[in-house]
Amino acid sequence: GVAKSLISRRLKYIFNDASHFEYLMNKFSTPEEIFGPISISKIQEDKYERKIQKYLPDSEIVFLDEIWKAGPSIQNSLLTVINEKIYRNGQQEVKIPLKGLISASNELPAKGEGLEALWDRFIIRYLVKNISDPNKFNTFLSTENIGFDVTIDEKDKISNTEYKKWLTSISKVKISDEALNVINVIRNYIRKHNEKKDTKKPIYVSDRRWKKIVKVLKTSAFLNDRKVIDLMDCFLIAHTIWDEVEQIGIVKEFVSDAVKNHGYSLKYNPQYKAFPILHQ
């Protein structure tokens, strides 16, 4: 009830004529409902293929609600869909046109069920809370419900041509020495945090994840008309390196301290031991 679905569904409208797919997961969801039904005509040809038109493999913007309720067969297929934008349909690999996959959930993935790999694919993570400001809450109660549909002027929508140009431009954005220093400081903070004896939930960020995080920072710089990642982009890292809700405050402190105390100087001592958040 905090508008996660509202925001996710509205994002599809920013693209010009983008195909989209959305589905509310439950424990009884089947691959047919997500990836398309089995093609009877192909079975008659001794081929096992799905009719993917208008399903996830045929879509540019995808919204999967309550993703952790889906079964292993769906979640395993999503690994290559998200990471490589490829769907294995029978004997052929289909390159899918996916621009973005958004998911919402009222819970984090359960432990011990092999969901870590899929959870790792979601680079940007944001915890949406209830309205805390009393005035804003009163406004919320006093206004009519907001619909999922939204009207955007066609000239303001992103075309495929424009989108492809953006991808090329984003790839050319440089990462500054200051940003690299901030990332290395954060990595060291994480290492020190994990080495502490009283750390119950270590923070793990793979090298692959760091690579994708840098792409997020490049995108931020590009959308702000810059050709180089700067320190303001680095604050986004806090939304990419936590796994548990309890870690959010810790990583925000790591990022904030790294930017403020080490971002403007390339002099960094790897033996630095000041971790205020851990001593509270």
N, C-alpha and C positions, 0 to 999 in steps of 0.2 A: 503493500500500500504506500510506497514512497516514489512512485512514478518511474520505476526502472523501465517497465515495458513501454510507457509513453515516450520516453526519450529515445529508446532503441528503435521503435517503429517509425518515429518521425525522421530519423536519419536517412531513410531511403529516399526521401523527397528532395534531397540536395543534389541528386544525380539526374541527368536528363534521360528519361526513358529507361531507367535501370530496372532490370528484372530483379524481383525479390522473392524471398521465401521465408516464411516464419512458421514456427510450430511450438506448441506447448508440450513439453516432454512429460511422460509419466512412466512408471515401471512396466507398463504393458505396451509401450511404444515399440513398433517394429521397424526394421530397416526399410520396408516398403513405404512407410509413411514419410520417411525422410529422403530416401534416395530414389524412390520411384518403384512402381510395381514390376514384377517379372514380365518380360515380353513373351506372350504365348507364341507368336509367329517365330521368334528366335529359338524357342524350345523345339519347335518342329524341325528346325535346322540343326538340332543338337548343339545349340549355343545357349548359354545361361547369361542373359543380359537383361538390364532393367530399362524401362522407358523413363528416361531421366528428365524429359521435357517438363518444365514448370515445377521441378523439384530442386533440391539443394544443388546437385551438380550442374544445373543449368542456370544458376542464379548469381547475380553480382553482389547483392546485399542480402545477408542471411541473419535472421534473429531467432535464436533458440532459447526459449524460456524454460527455466528449471532443468538445465542441462544435466545436472548430476543425478537426476532420476532416470535417465536413459540407461538401457542395458549395455553390456560390454560390446556386443556386435556393432552397435551404432557408434559408441565412443572410440573403438579401435579404428573404424573407417574415418573418423573425424581427424585422426592424427595426421594422415597424409593430406587430407583436404586442407587443413589449416596451414601446415608447415610447407607443403610443396605445391598446393593448389592442383592436386591430381586426384582423380577418383578412378579406382580400378573397377571397370564395368565388364564383367566376363573376362575375355582374353585381351581386352584393349584398355589402355590407360587414357582416360579422358582429361584433357587440360581444361580445368573449369575457369570461368570468367570472374571468379570471386574477387571483389574489391574489399570487402570487409565482413567479418563475422562477429556479431555481438551476441553476448549471452547474458542472462540475468538469473539470479538464484537467491533464494532466501537462506541458503546454507552453503558452507564451503564443502569441498569434496571430502567424503568420509575416508578415514585412515584405513590402511590395510586392504583396500579394494582395487589396487592397481590404477588409481586415477591420477597419480602424480605426473605422468607424461602428458596427459591431456591438459591438466591444470597449468603445466609449464608452457603450453602453447599460447595461453592468454597473456600477452605482454603487458597491456595496461589493465590495472585492477583498481576499482574505485568502490569504496564502501559508501553507500547512500543511506543517510540517517533520516529520522523523522524531523519535522520542522521544530527548531528550538526557539526561534524568535517569536515571542507572544504576538506581536503586531502582524507578522507574516502569517502566523497560524490563524489569526482572526480573519485576515484577508482570504485565506484559503477556505475557511468555513463559509464566508459570505458570498463567494463567487460560484458561478455554475461550473460543472465539471468540464474539463478541457477535452476535446475530442482527439482521436489519434491522427486524423487527417490535418494537413496543413497546406496552405496555398503559398507557393513560392513563384515569383516571376520567372518566366522561362529564361530570360537573359541572365538571371542570377544562378541558374543551375549549372552544374559541372558536366560538360560533355565528355565523351570518350576521348576525343582528340586532345582536349585540354588536360584530362586526367593523365594520359600517356606522357604529355609534355612535362607535367608536374613530376612524374616518377623519374624522368631523365634528369630534371633539374635537382631533385632531392638527392639523387645519387652523387651529384657533383659538389654538394655542400661539404666543406672541409670541417674537420674537428680540430679545434684550437689546442695548443699545448696546455692552456689553463683547464680546459674541459677534461683532457686526458689525465691531468694531475688530480682533478676532483674525483674522477672515476677510480683511480688507483688508491686515493685516500679512503674512499668508501669501501673498497674491497679489503683494505687493511683493517678498517673498523669492524667489518663483518668477520674477518678471520679472528681478530682479538676477542670479539663477542662470543664466537663459537668455542674458543679455547677456555673460556671461564668455566669453572667447575659448577657454578650454580645456574648455568644456561640450560634450561629444560627443552627449549625449542630452537635448535640451530637454524640459521638463515643460510639457504643454499641458492646461489645464482650461478648457473652454468655459463661457460664461455659462449655457447651458442646464444644464450639469453642476453648476455652483454652485447653481442653483435646486433641483435634486434633492438635492444634499448638505444643503441647509438643511432639506429635508423629513425626511431621515434624522435630523438633529439634533432636529427637532421631535418625531419619534417617540420618540427616546431620552428627551427631557424628559417626554413624556406617560407613558411606561412607568415613569418614576420619580416619578409623581404631582406633576409640576411643570407650571405654566402658562407658564413662560418658559424659553427655552434658557439654560443657564448654561455656565460654563467647562468643567465636567467633560464635558459633551456634546461640546465642541469637539475633544476628543482623538480622537474617531471620524474626524475629517477625514483623519487620516493613512492610513486604510484606503480612501480614496476618490479620491486625487489622483495616485497613481503609475501609470505605464504599464509600466515596466521594473523587474525585480527590483533592479537596481542603484540605483534611485531610492528604494527603500523607506526606507533609512537616512536619506537626505537629507530626505525629506518629514516623517519622524518628528521630526527635529531642528527643522525649520521650525515644525511644529505645537507642539512642546513649548516652544520658545523664545517663540513668539507668545503662548501661554497664560500662561507663567510671568512673562515680562517686560513684556507689554503688555496682558494681559487685565484687570488690576486698575486700569489707568489708561487714560483716553481720550486722553491726550496721546501722540500718535505723530508722529514726524518721518519723512516719506516718504523722506528722504535717509539714513535709518539704514543703516549699512554693515557691521554686525557679523554675520558668517556663519561661526561656528566650524567647522561641518561641512565647509566648502569649503576650509579652510586646513589640514586634517589631511593 
